[in-house]
């Protein structure tokens, strides 16, 4: 626990700081490695933390090394002492860190009393890390004489550990040096051994060894190559004092030649068992090859031994070499190789003296080391007949090769078509002779069929795959091919035709006679849509059912005619084949004959049976489709617009099947305006379909086609008679011919009626008859964004949607062309698709979509027009919008517009989009006949020629002449731009902003033609084209098409926001009401009256009233600036308002404000709305603001500035700030930010 407490403290200290004097080690781009070293002392007797060392209680010093707070193991720590106080144990002063990063060393008292210090240090990557620990020593270690260290030396035989001083090549000596302190063995000390006169040899050659726990250091003394008496000396040094001892011996000097080198070779499996025929080397039972190398019985370490295999087997590692370990053993792994049988491992060694030795050992291999992918296979195929059932049940434990002969199997190559043959495939490894287990064998046959159908089977543990060959309806010679691992083999065979007998049963119950007895060969008919099972039985010559599966094919007349459904091919099971038969509209008077053909490989065996069937009654008529749901009025069709529509119906029976060759009658839901059908009766075709054509009339309407089934048994045989489903027609035909309604079609003979409860009828979907052209009042167009942030940006797209409908407000036909134009930006189908008609869009469901793109031209944005808020009007030489405290600000009511005011300027940054389509004018259909008749004209629907209205005043102001078709007069002559002329209509001084308007000259007279006072459109009637005497001009119409249109504005808003704070004069009067009514008082506070007896206002009240009316700033005492500003004002263009500046809410005995309501007006530089979606945030850091925290700018095309109401009042609780701002921050969609601020003062 003390150690753990220390470790926890160390860990915590690491989190705070790194100890030691080193640095950090890091690579470029990597985080530096932070090493830390911490030292602590513990009593060796109690284990508690301690810094005192005595003779009886040494100190254990622990040094912990960490890297980034992680223990570092395996590093050498050096310890040192200061001032000779204490002694390190071991005296080397080094120790290696363990898995906890801790290195341990002991300190004994030594001979010097006093305070000492132990330091631990390490160098890593050129950086040094250290820590120290102070302690005190009693210095009483000198009570134990140094002479208590003793070192003794003795030789022993290596084999028997007998005392000896004779050494030979086969009898080396184990030299043991024993180090003690008093009677206590000293461990872990370094003993150095040396020889004299080159007699003998030491192992290891370094001649050094450490004492063990028993205080003994061992050194192996061998004979060497020099004979004679020799001497070995052991030496130990402590605190500068050397202790040594010697041992004399006699060497035979016979350590030469290869007689002293021994190589022993051994092979065992993983469990240590020897390899035999029953226990061969295999890929799952590898061998361990051990070569033991000794010299004169002494293991040779670090020597290279070579291994190789003969005949089979494989040595791993592939290099075939290994070094001996301290026991003289070199080991490699032996695998089975690619060949089965006996093999050899040969081990060889060559000494430094070029003495070689070789050993060989044999083994048995299974040869299965090759991977399944690379091993070579052979394939064998057998065809077996008569095998007992379940003969292969133990195939994974007993090979089929040894059991198939005893299981009734006979190998054959000839058999009958009704037999089922076993196919036995063996896949063998050619190198080992064993079967491949668990691989796929793929088998094919060119005659008969295999089970499974894929022909694939997995081999068992012995390499066998088992399949079935089903001859089926086949005979003759064939060949079966088995393939596995690219190897294949074939087996030829012959199938003989079977001699069979076949019976067939239709599965129906027999008819019964009057006594309930069965009538042979007469069956109860199969109902419509009902099913029965056809059963075929197959017998061999002995009258037994054939077990082998045979294919049976079924067919019938109704099946071939697709009016019955039956399994066309089945396979017999135990001699029985069945097929399900279902009527599906079969109407065979003599029944349906089913034919079953049993395929035997030769001539099929055929059996037939009759199935009597009953027909299904007619159940329903299904409307299929109308080829044209919308057709044009008669005489108005054209490309893409048909005046006819084909209506299709299907006649179905009770089970949903189509019924052919039956009559259907048709009629229209309305015949108004000349609409008609191509036929009144039609017979259904082979698919049960009946088609009739609707022909358009002259009246727009929507109609349906009614269809009715006429039963065959009700159709009269006489040609002059007829039958109908339509009761109104039937009743009309009962009348005398003179009394019948016009256009009633009756037969010359009798007309009968299908009973209402027997009728099968339906109606079609609506077929609309329409002009198909858009009309004026249905035309709608607009943009997704009205005020788009485009004045200072290019390339932004704005979606445009156009909606069109005809006179009946039905969507116009798909593909109707819509044309777009504008004087600002670009407009069209801008969808990045190449070669599309960009100046137009085409409708789908009465809608089309186009795009407007921000680019030049940007209308009236050249400086010459003088139309920005801070510009000088070129007509008046005055600023357009009065300044707001000397800064540009919007006009609250808008810039003076040249389209309305003679002294106005064109409005800049506004683009008019004109959308047109070829269509017809609207009219009021008073009589509801869907056509224009006399006196249905309405002037509000009459259209002049279309034009792009640049100045948005709804009047053509372009330079072309203007023609009035009603008066047949030119109302305005053509004009031209005349630069430099005082009357130039295109100059800034004369413009009304409409001089660039362009006319769509549809009548090609070169002029702008006004409304003609007529209806123009395809719904014009003949009567309205030729007025009667007394009719007015407005009764006329033409069938001309016109440009129906819609126009709208896109505002190219600027990103910079301009603003002004304003306040109503009435608000100021309300806030200063008490001061405005102050009167003069005498010394007794009585009102002072003038000569007329009226009270007299104080000078402050009089001046305050004047200041409000004149929009002068208001002070504590009106007119006296030295008395402190209350509210800063200046006049503005709107006479009811004042521009508003600083507000001071400080309480005062003079004029004061406690609250004020006001407004902020804002626009872009052309006084247009700011961009849609601009975020507006409102806040204050002084005073109390009442109102919304913000909003988003909406869509707008307004010419006047937008405004928002605001209010400010004194704070309920002082905020300790005497000044601040009410801030309104505008952030446009393109992240352009503008701030409007109003200074607010108060008492804090």
N, C-alpha and C positions, 0 to 999 in steps of 0.2 A: 504493500500500500504506500510506503514512503516513496518508493521508486515511481509508482504510478502518479503520485501527487507531483513529484518533480517533473515527470514527463508532461503532465497537463500544464504545469507552469511554463515549461519550455515551449510547448505548442502555442500558448497564449502570447508569450513574448515574441514568438515568430510573427504573429499577426500584427504586432506593433512595430517591430524594427528588426533589422538584420544585424547580427553580431559579427565581430571579426573585422580584420583589416583588409580583406581582399576586395575584389570587385565582382562583376557579373560577367558571364560568358554568353554571348549571343551571336547569331548569324544575322547578316543583313536582311531586314524584312521580318525577323522573328522577334518574339518577346524575350527579353533577357532572362536567363536562368539565375535565380537568386539563391545562393548557397548560404547556409548559416551553420555555425558550430557553437555548441553550448556545453559547459563542463560543470559537474557537480560531484561532491564527495559524500561517501557513505561509510559508516563504521563496519568493518568486516565481521565484527562479533555480534552486533545488534541489527544491522541492516538499516538503521535510522540515519537520517542526514547528520553529517558530522564534519568538522574541520580540524579535528585533533587526532594526532597519531602518537601511539606509545609503543613500547616494546611488546606489550600484550595485546594491542588492538591496532592493527594496521588500517589504512584507509583504502577503500576501493574507489577509484576515480572512473566516472562514466562520462564519455564525450559523445554527444549525439550530433550527427551530420544530417541536414535536411536540404532539399532542393524544392523551392516553391512550396514549402510546408510538407513535402513528402519525404519519408526516410530514404536515405541513400545507403545501400548495402555494398560490401566488397571493396571499400576504400581504406587505404592505409593511413592511420593517424599517428603522428609523431608527438611524443611527450618529452618535456624537459623540465629540470628543476633549477631553481635560482638559489644562489648563495650557499650551495652545498648542504642545504637542509633537506633531510629525508633521502631515501634510496628507492629507485624505481624497481619494480618486480613485474615482468622480466627486465633485466638490466638493459636489454636492447632498446627499451623505451618506445616500442612500436606495438600497435594492435590494429586488427582489421574490423571494420564495422559489420555487425550482424544484420539480420533482416529488419530490425527496428532502427537501423542506422547508428547503433551504439557500439563504441569501442571501449574495452575495459582494461585497466592496469592498476596494480597495487602500489602503495607507498608504505614503506616501513620507516621506523623512527630514525634510523641512521645514528650517526655519532655526534651531530651538531644540534644543540638545543636552540629553539627560537622559532620565529615566524618564517614560513617559507611560502613558495608559490610554485604551482605546477601549471605549465602551459601546454595546450594541445594545438596542433597546427596541421594544415593540409594545403597543398597546391593543386589546383585544377585549372587546366587550360591557361596557364600563365598567371592566374589570379590566386592570391593567398587568403586563407581564412583561418582565424585563430580565436582562442578564448583562454582565460586563465582562471585559477581557483586558489585562493589563499588558505593556508592552514598553519597550525602550530605543531611542533614536534618536541617530544620530551628528550630526544637525543640520547636515549639510554640503550640503544641497540648495541653499544660497545661492550656491554656486559657479557656478550657471547663472543669469545675469541675467534678471530678469523681462522685460526688453526682448526676450527671445528669442521671446515670443508675438507672432505677426503675424496680422492679419486683412485679407484682400483681398476685393474685391467686383467682380463683372463680370457683364454681361448677355449672354445668348445667345438666338437665335431658338429657339422651342420645337420647330419642325419640323426645322430643319437644323442646329441647334447652331452657328450662325455668330455671331461677335461682332456685337452690335448694341445701339444705344441708342434705337431707335425702336419704339414700341409702338402697335398698333392693334387693333381688335376681332378681326381675323382673323389678326393676327401678335403673340400675346402673347410676353413675354420670360421666359426661365428665368434668374432672378437667382441667382448662385452665390457664396456667402460661403465663403472657404477659410481655415481656422484651422490654424496651424502653431506648433510650439515648436521654434525653430531651423529645421531642415529637415525635421522630423518632423511629419507630419499628426497632428492631435489629434482623436480620435473621441469621440462620445457627449456632446458639449458643446452646451449650449443657446445658440442664436443668436437675437437679437431683431431683427426688421425693422420699420422705420417709414417712413412717407411724409410729405411736407410739402405744404401747400397743397391737400390733397384731390385731387391729380392722380394718376391711376392707381388701381388696386385690387389688393389682395393676396389670394392664395389659397394656403393657408387664411387665413380672415379674422383668425385669432389673431395672425398675423404672427410665429410662432415655428417653429423647426425645429431638429433635432439634426444635428450633423455626423456623416457616415458614416465608414467606414474610411479613405476618402481625405481626410478632414478637411473635406469640403464639405457645407454645408447649402443646400438648394434652396428657393426661394420663387418662385411663379408671379406675374408682374406683368402685369396686363391693362390695357386702355386706360381703363376707367372712363368717366364721362360728362363729364369736364372736360378740354378740350384745353389744351395748353401744355407748358412745360418743368417737369419735376418732379425730385424727388430721393428716393432710397431709401437708408436708413442701416441698416447691420448693426452690432450691438453684442454684446460678450462681456465678462463680468466674472469676475475670478479673484482671490481673496484681497483683495477690496475695490478692486482695480485694474481699470478699464474699458478695453477695447480696442474701437475702432470704426473704420469706414470707410464712405464714401458713394459713390453712383454716380448720375450725372445722366442723365436720359433725356427724350425728347420723346414726348408722348401725343397721339393723334388725338382722344381723348375721344369716340369714336363707338360706345361700348358701350351703345346704346339700340335699342328696337324688336325685332321678332321675327326680323329678318334674321340675327341672330347665333346663333339657337337652331336646332339640327339634330336630327331624330329619324329614326333608321334602323331598319327593322323586318325581322326575318329569322326563318324557321321551318325547322328541320331535325329529322331523327329522332335516335334515341339514338346512332347511329353517325356522325352529321353529314351524312347524305345528304338530299337534297331529296325532298319528297313528290311522287309522280306517280301515274298510274292504276295502274301496276304496283306502286307502293310507297305505298299510302294510309295515312293515319292509322288505327290500329286500337287495340283494347284492349291488344294485346301490342306495339304499335309506336307509342308516344306521341311527340308532338312537343315540341320545346323552342323556345319563342317568346322571342326576345331583342330588346328595344328599347334602342338605344344613343342616349343623350342627351348632346349637347355644346353648348357656347356658345362661338362663335368658335373652334371646334376644341378647346376645353378640356372634358374630361369633367365633367359635372355630377353630383356625388355627393349621395346623400340626398334625391333628388327623387322624387315620387310619380308613377307612370305607371299609367294605367287601361287595362285590356284587356277586350275583349268579342268574342264570336263571332257571326257571322251565318249563318243557314240550317242549319248543323249544327256539330258539334264542341262541346267543353265545356272551359272554362278552369278550371284549378286553380292557386291556391285559388279557391273559388267567389266570393269578394268581387271578384276580378278586378283587384287592385291589387298593385303591387310597388314597392320603393324601389330607386333606382339605387345601384350600388356605387361604389368608387373609380374604376372605369373608365367610369362613366356608364351601366352596363348594368343593366337591370331584366329579370328572367326569370320566366316562368310556364310551366306545363305544359299542353299541348293534348291532350285525348283525343278519341276518334272521335265521341262523341255518339250519338244514337239514330237518325239518318237517314243513309243512304248517298248520296254525291254530293259536289259542290264546295261549299266554304264559305269564309268570310273571317274573318280576325282583324283587329280595329281597335284601334290603340294611340293614346292621346291624352295630351297633357301640357299643363298650364297653369302659367305662371311666376307669380312673386310680383307681377310687373307686369301680371298678367292677360293675358299673351300666350299664345295657345293654338296648338298644332300637332298634327296628326293624320296617321297613316299607316295604310294598309290593305294586307294581303297575303293571297293566296288559298292554298287547300290542297285536297287530295282526301281524303275520309273514307270508311271502310268502314261507318260507322254501327253498329258492333257493340258500342257501349259499354253498352247496356242489359244487366242481368244476365239470366241464363236464366230466373230466377223472374219477372221483371217484363216481359220481352219478350213481344210479342203474336205468336201463331203462326197460320198457316193450314195446313189439312190437305187432301191430295189422295189419292184411292184409285184404283188401276188393278187390274183382274183380267186376268192374262196366261195364255195357253194356248200350249203347244208350245215353251216355252223350252228352249234347248240345255242339256245337263248342264254344270254348272260355269260357267254364264254370269255368275254374280255373284262369281266368285273374286277379282276385283281391285276390288271395290266401294269400298274405302277410298282408292284412288288414281285411279280413273276413275269418273265419275258414272254410275250406272245409267240416268239419263235419256238419256244419249247412246249407251248400248250396248244397251238392251233391244230396239230395233227390228232391230238387226243380229245379234241372238242367237237368232233364230227365234221370238221372242215375238210373239203376236198379242193385242191387247186385245180381250176378249170380255165379254159379259154373259149368254151362253147356252152351256151345256155339258152333257155327259152325266154320269150318276152314277158312272161308273167312272173318270172323269178326275181328276187331281190338279192344282189351279189355284194359280199363284203370285199372292200378294196383295202389291202394291207400294204402300207408303204413303210419301208425302213430307211432311215437316214443315218449313215455311218461316217464317223471321223476316219478318214483314210490313214491318218498317222497313228492313231491308237487302236483302231478296230472297234471302238466302242460306239454305241449309238449316241446321237446328239439329243439331249433332253431339252424340252421346253422351247423348241424352235418351230416355225411355221413351215408346213409342207403344203404346196399348192398343187392341186390335181385338176386336170381338164379331161374332157372326153368329147370325141366328135360324133358319138352315137349314144343315145340314152341321156340320162341326167344324173347328177350327183347329189347326194345328201351329205352335208348341207349344200345348198345351191351354189355358195361361193367357192366350193371346192377346197376351202382352206381348213386345215386341221392342225392341232398342236401335238407335237410328239410327246410320248410319255417318257418315263425315266430311262427306258431302254432304246429310245429313238424311233418308236413305232407311231405312225399316224393311221387312224382307222376311219374309213368313209363307207358309204353305200352307193352302189351303182344300180339305178332304176332303169331297166330297159324301156319300159313304157310302150308307146305305140311305135316301136322301131323294130327293124330287122335288118340283117346283113352284117357285113364286117365293119369293125370299128377299132379305134385305138385309144387307149387311155394313157395319159402322160402325167408323171409326177415330177415336180421340180422343188428343190430346196437348196438354198445357198448356191445358186447358179448351176448346180448339177441337176441332171434330169435323166429319166429313163422311161421307156415306153413298154406297153403291154398290149398286144393285139388280141382281139376277141371276135366272136361271131354270135349274133343273136338270131334264134330261129323263131318263126311265127307261131303263135299259140292258136290252137283250135278251140273256139269258144262258142257258148250259147248265151243269148241275151234276152231278157224279158223287160217290159216297160209298163209302168202304171201311172195314170194321170192324177191320182190323189183325190178324185171327186167321189161323192156319194152317188149310188145308183138311184134311178127313178123307181117309184113304187106303183104297182097297179092298184085297182080299186080295192083289192083285198089286202093291201099292204105288203104284197110280195115284191121282191126285188126283180126288176126287169133287166136282164142281161144286156150289156153293151149300150145301155141308155143311162145317161148321167144327168144329174141336176146341173144346169148351166152355171158357169162361173160368173158372178156378178161383176159389173163394171168397177174396176179398181181393186177387185178382190185378188187373192193369191192362192195358189195351190203348189204342192211339191211334186215334181215329176221324179219317180224312183226307177232307176235302172239296176238290174241285178245281172252279174256276169258269172257264168259257170264254166268249169273246165269239162273235159270229155268224160270225167268220172261223175259229173253232176255236183261237184263241190264248188263252193264260191271261191273265186280266184283271190288269193291273198295279196299277190303282187299288185301294186297300184298301176292302174291303166287310165289314160286320158279318155274322156268321153265328151264329145261335142254335141251341143243342142242347137236347134234352129226351128223356126216355124214361119209361115207366111206373114202373120201379124208382126212377129219380131222383126222380120226383114223390112216391113212397112213402117216400122217405128210406132206401131200402135199397141204393142205388147212388150213387156220387158222380161227377159229370162237370162239366167246364167248361161253364157255361151260355151263355157268349157269348165269341166270339173274333173277331179281325179278320184278314182274309186278307192274306197277304204274297205278292206276285207271283202272285196267283190261287190260293193254297193256304191253307186254314184247317184247323187241327187242334184236337182236344179230347181230353183224357185221361179215360178211363172206368175206374172201379174199382168192383167189386162190394163191397157193404158189408152183406151179409145178404140180397141179392136171391135169391128162390127162385121163379123163373118157369119152369114146366115147358116152355113153348114158346119160351123165350128172351125177351130184352128187346129191343124194337124202338126204335132210336134214330132220331130225326127231326131233320134239319138244315134250317134255314130261312135262305136267303141273302136279306138285306134289300137291296132295290134302289131303294127309294123308291116303288115301285109295289107290285104284287102280289108277295109273296115267292116265290122259287124254292125248292121243297122237294124233298129227297131223303131216303130212309129206308134203314136196314140193320138186320138182326137180329143180336143177340149172344146165342148160347147160353151159359147159365151153369150152374154146378154149385153145390150148397148146401154149407155148412160144417157139420161134425159138432158136436154138443153137446160143450162142453169143460169148463164149470165152472158152479158156483152161487156167487154173491156175496152175502154177508150185507150188507144195506143199513143197517138200524137197528132199534132197539127204541124204540117211542114213549115207554115209561116204563121206564127201567133199574131203578127200584125201585118196587114196588107194595105196597099194604097187604094185610095178612091179610084173608081173607074176613070181611066183617062189621065191619071197623074203618076202612073208607075214609070219606072226607068231603071237605070243601072243600079242593081242592089235593092230594088224595091219592086216586089211582085204584087199583081192585082188578084192573084188566086192563092188558095191554100188547100192542100190535100189533107183530108181528115181520114184517119185510119182507125177501124174498130176490129176487135177479135171476138169471134163467137166461141164460147166455151161450154163444155158439158159439166155434169155434176162433179166429175173428178178433176176438173180443171184442164182438160185437154181441149185443144182446138178442134172445131167441127167444120169440115169442109162441105162444099156444094150445098149450102143452105142459104135461103133468101133472107136479106135484111132490107128494111125500108127506112128511108131518111126524110127528115124535113127540118127547116130552119125555125129557130125561135122567133124570128121576125123577118119579114120580106120587104120592109120599108126601103124606099129609095132604089129599087131595082136589084137588090142583092138576090142571088139565085144559087141553086145546086146543079151540078152537072147531071145527076141521075136521082131518081126517087127510089129505085130498087136496084140491089146488087147481090150476086151470089158469092159466097165466101170461096176463097181459093184453097189450095192444098194446105196452107198454113192456118186456115180458119180466118183469114183477113178479108175485110171488105173496105173498099176505099171509095170516097166520094169527094168531089171538088167543090169548094165554096168560091163563087165568083163575086167580086166586089161590085157594089152599086155606087150611086152618086152621093149617098148620105153617110157621114161618119157615124159609126155605131159599133157596139160589141154584140156578137151573136153567138149562139151555140147550135150545134147540130144534134138533133135527136135521132136515135137509132132504135129499131124494133125488130125482133125476130119473128118471121112468119113461118109457122109449122108447115112441114111439107104436106101433111094430110089435109091442110085447109086451103091449099092453092087450087083454085078451080081448074078443071080440065079444059073448059071452053075458053077460047081466047078472048071472047067479048066480055067475060066476067072477070072479077078481081076481088082481092081481099085486102084489108088495111087494118093497121093498129090505131089509126087516128080517128077518134070518135067524132070530132068536129067535122072532119071530111065526110065520114059516113052519114052523119045527120044532114049535111049540106046536100049530099047526092040523093037523099031521099026526097028532096024538094023537086018541084018542077024546074025545068031548066031555066025558065024565065025568072024564077024567084031566087036562083042561086047567086051567091056572092061572085064578083068578078074573078076571073082567072082560076075558077075551081075546076080541077081535072077529075072528071068522073068517067068510068067505063061506059061503053055503049050498052052493055048488058047489066048484070046485077053486081052490086058491091056488098061483100059480107064483112063483118067486123070480128077480129080476134077478141075473144072474151077477155075482159079486163083482168080477171084473176088468172088468166093463162099467159098474159103478155110478159115478155122478157125485154126490157128497155134500158137505155142509158142515154146520157148526154155527153157531149165533148166539152173540153175546156173552152173558154171564151176565145173567139177570134175577133181581134179589133180591126176595124176599118178606119183608117185615119189618113189625113193629108201627109203626116210624117214630117212636116216641116216645123221648125221652132217658130213660135209667135212672139211678138214683141213684149207683152207683159209677163211672160214666163221666163224671160232671159235673166239670169242671175250670175254675177261674177264678183270675185273679191280675192284679196290676198290674205295669207295667214298672218302676216305682220303688217300693220299700216305704217307705223313710225319705226323704221328699221335703222339701225346704227350704220349708215352707209355713206354719210357725207364725207367722212375722213378715211373711208376704207373702200377697197374694191374686192370683187370676187365673191361677195356674200350672196347666197341664193335665198329667194323668198317664194314660197309655194303659192301658186294661183289656182283656184278652183272655179270651174265654170259649170253651170247647171242649165239645161235646156229642156223645154217641154213644148208640146204642140198646143193647138187651140183648146183641146180637151184636157190639157195638163197631164197628158201621158208622156212619159219619156220619149224623146226622139229616137229614131233607129240608131243602133250601134254604128259607129263609123262616120257619123255626121261631122263635117269639118268645121272647126272653129279657128278664126284668125285673130292674132293679137298684134298690137303695135303700141309704141310709147315714144314720147319725146325725151325720156330720161332713162339711162341705164339700157339694158337689153332684155328682151322678153321673147319667150318661145319654149319649145320642148328641149330643155337643156339637161338631158339625161345621160350625157357622156357616151351615148350609142352613136356609132358612125352612120352616116348616110340616111338619117331619119329626117322627115320634113319638119324643120325646126321652127318655121314661122307659124305652124298650126298645131293643134292637137285634135285627136279624134275621140268621139264620145263612146263610152261604155255605160249602159243603163242611164243614158241622159246626162252623163257627167264626163268631163275631161279635165286633165290637170296639166299645168305648164309651170314655168318658173320665170321669175324676174331676177336679173343679176345686177349687182351694183358695179357700175363702170361709167365712163363718159358716154354721152354728155350728161352733165349734172345741171339741169335747167336754171338759167338766170343766176349763175354763181360767179360770173365774171365781175370784177370790181366796177366796170363802167356802169352797171345798173344801179349802183349806190343803194343797195337794198338790205344790207346788214343792219342790225340794231344800232350800231355805232356809226353807220355810214351817213354821208351828207346826201340828201335827196337832190338829184340833179335838176329837178323841176322847181324846187322851192329854196334850194341852197340852205336848208336847215337839217339838223340831225333827225333821223327817223324816230329814235326813242330817246327821251330825255335821260340824262345821266343820273346815276344813283350815287350821290356823294362823290362825284367826279369819276365814276367807273361805269363801263358799259352795262346796261341792264335792259331787260325786255320791256316791250310795250304791253301794258296790261290788256288793252283792248285790241292789240294787233297793229302791225305796220299799215300805214295808209296804202290801200290796194289799188293799183292802176286799173284793174278790171272794173272797179266801182267808182273810183274818184279820179277826176281829171289830173290832179296833182300827185297821184299815187305812184308807187314804184312796183315793178313786177315782184311777185313773191318767189324767193329763191329756194332751191333744193326740194321742189315738189314735182313729181312725175305723174302724168296722167296716163293710165293704161286703158286703151280702147280694145274691147273684145267684140267681134262681129261674127255673124253666121248668116248664110242665105236662108231667109225665112219669109214669113208673112206677117202683116199687121194684125193686131187684135181687133175684135169687134164685139158688139153686144148682140148675142143670138136671141132676139126677142121671141121668135116663134119656136125656138128649140129644135129646128130642123137640121142643125149642124152646118148650115150654109149661110153665106151673106146674102141677105135680101134687101130690097129697097127700104130705106129709113133705119137701117141698123148701124149707121156710121156714128162714131164718137171721135171728136177732134183730139181728145186726149191720147188716142191711140195712133193718130196720124204721124208719120215719121218723115222728117227731112233727111237729106243725105247725111251719112255719118261723117264725123270729123273728130280729130283729137283735140279736146278742149283744153288748151294749155293754161288759160287763165281761169278755168273752173267757173265761168259765169253762165254756161249753158247756151251761149250764143256763138255762132260762127263769126270770128273776128279776123279771119285770114285775109289774104290779099286778093283772092279770086273774086270775080264778079258774083253777085247773088241774084238768083232768078226765082221769081214767084210764079209757079205754074197756074195758080188760080187766076191771077190777073194777066198772066202771060207777059209780064214786064220784068225788066232788069232793075232791081231795086238799088243795087250798088255796083258801080263800075269796078273793073279790076284795078288794083293799085300795085305799086312796085317800090322796093327799097331804093331810096335815092340818097346815098351817102353824101353828106355835106350840105344837103338842101335843108332849109329851115323847116320844111313840112315833111321831112322824111318820116314815114310811119314806123320805121324800124329803129329810130334813134332813141336813146334813153330819155330825151326831152319830150318825145311825142308818143311813146309806146303806151298801149293799154294791155301789154303782155300777151296779146293774141295774134300778133302779126305773123307768127310762124306756124299758125294752125293750118293743117293740110286736110283737104276735102277728099272723100271717097266718091268719085264722080261716076255713080252707077249708070246714069243716063247718057254719059259721054258728051255732054254739051259744053264741057270746059268751065262750067260754073258750079257754084254751090246751089243746089236746087232745094227750095223750101218744101214743106209739106204740101201735097197736092190736093188735099180735101177729099180724097177718095180712099176706099178700102182697096189695098193691094194684096192679093193672095189667091191661092188655089181654090179657096172655098167660095169664090165669087160665082154667083148664079148668072145664067144667060140673061134672065130678065133684068138684072141690075146693071148689065152692060149697055142696055139700050133704054134710056129713060122715056117715060110716057110724057105726053104734054102736061106741063104744069109741075113736073118733078124738079126738084132743086138739084144743083150741081152735086151736092153731097150724097145724093142717092146712088151715084155711080160707083162702079168698082172695076178693077182690072185683075187679070190672073198673073200679073207680074210679081216676081219675088223681089224682096228688098233686103237691105242689110239690117237685120235686127241686131241690137247692140246693148252693151252695158259698159260704162266707164267708171273708174274709181282712181283714187289718189294713193300713191305710195310716197310717204314723206321720207326724204333722205336726211335723217336727223344727225346733227353733229354730236360729237362725244363730249365737248366742253359745255358745261351748264352755266348759264348766266341767270342772275336772280336779283330781286329787290324786295326789301321789307317795307310794307306800307301799313298805314293805320287810317281808319275812317275818322273824319273830323267829328262825327257824332260820337264815336267812342271816346275821343279826347274830352268832349264837352261833358259826357256822362261821368268820366273819372274825375274831372275838376269841377263838377257841378257846384259844390259848396263854395269854392273860391270864386266862381264866376258870378255868384249872387251876393257876395259880401257888399254891405252898404256902410256909408260913413256914419259914425256914432259920435255923440258929444261926450263930455266928460262924465255924464251920468248914464252912458250907454243907451241914450235915446237916439233914434234915427234923426239924421240931419236932412231937412227937406229943402228943395229948391223953391224958387218963387212960385211954381205952380202947385206946390204941395207934394211933389213926388220925391221919393227917396233918391239918394245920390250913391252910385256905385263907387267903390274904392278905386284908386288909381290902379292897383294890382288887378282887380277884376276887369277893369276896362282894357288894360294892356294884355291880360291873359286871353280875353276874347279875340282881340286883334291878332295875337300871335297864332292862335289856333286857326283862324280863318286864313291867315297868310302863310301858314306852315312855317312859322319861325320857331326856333328852339325855345323850350320853356325852362325857366330858371326858378330858383326858390322864391325870388321876387320877380315878377314878370318884367322882362326887359332889362334886368340887371344881371349880367353874366357873372359878376363877382359873388353873387349869392348862391352859386352852385347850380350845375346843370341837373335838371330833372329828366328831361327827355329831349333827344336831338331830333329836329325835324327839318325838312326842306320841301319846297313845292314839288309836285309831280304833275304829269300831263292830265291825270284824272282829277278833276276839280274836287271831287268828294273825298279824296285821299291826300295824305302827306307821306312823303318818303320818311321812313323811320330809321333812326340811328340808335345811339346809346340810350339805355333806360336805367334810371337810378331809382331803386325802391326804398331808399333810406327814409325812415320816418322824420318828419320835420314839422315845425310850427308854421312854416310858410307853405308854398305850393309843394305838394308831394303826391307820389303815386304809390298805391298799395298793390295794384294789379293793372294789367293792360291786356286787351285782346287785339290781335293784329293779324296780318296775313303775309305770306311769302309767295311771290310770283316768280316763275322760272321758265326758261325756254333755251333753245340753242341760239346760235348767232344770227339765224334768219327769222327769229321769233317763232320757229316751228316747235312742235312738241319734242321733248327730249326722248331718247330711244325707249321703245317699249321694253319692259322688263328691268328698267333701271331701278336699283334698290335705293330707297330713301330712308336714312336712319336719322332720328331726331333725339337729341339729348341736351342736357344743360349741366354745367358744373357750378352754377350759382343761381339762386332764386328757385322757385317751385314752378316747374313746367307742367301744364295740364293738357293732355292730348295723347294722340297715338305715338307709339315709339317708332313707327315707320310704316312704309307701304311700298308696293311695287308700282311703277308707272304702267298705266294701261294703254290700250290701243287708242290712237287719236289722230285726226287729220286737221285739228282746229288751227285757225290762223291767229287766235288770241292766245296770250300766255296762260298757262295753267297756274292755279293758286291753291294754297292750303292755309286754313285758319289755325292760328296758334294763340296761346295765352301764357302769361307769366305773372307770378304773384310772389309776395313775400314768403319766406320759408316759415314753416310752423315751428321748427327748431333751428336755431342759428347753426350755420356750418363753418363758422370762424373764417370765412373767406369773404372779402369785401368786393371782389370783382371776379368776373368769369364770363363765359360765353354760352349763349344758346346756339348749338351747332346743328346744321342740317347737312348731312354727308350724302352726296349723290354718287353711286357706283354703277356705271353702265355695264351692259353685258360683256363688253370687251375690257372690263376692269379699269376703265378710266375714272378717276375719282376727283370730284370737285366738292369743296366745302363752302357753305354760306354761314357766316357767323354774325351774331348780334350781341354786342357787349351788354352785360347785365351787372349793375353795381347795387350794393346794399350795405347795411351796417355790419354785416358779418354774422 
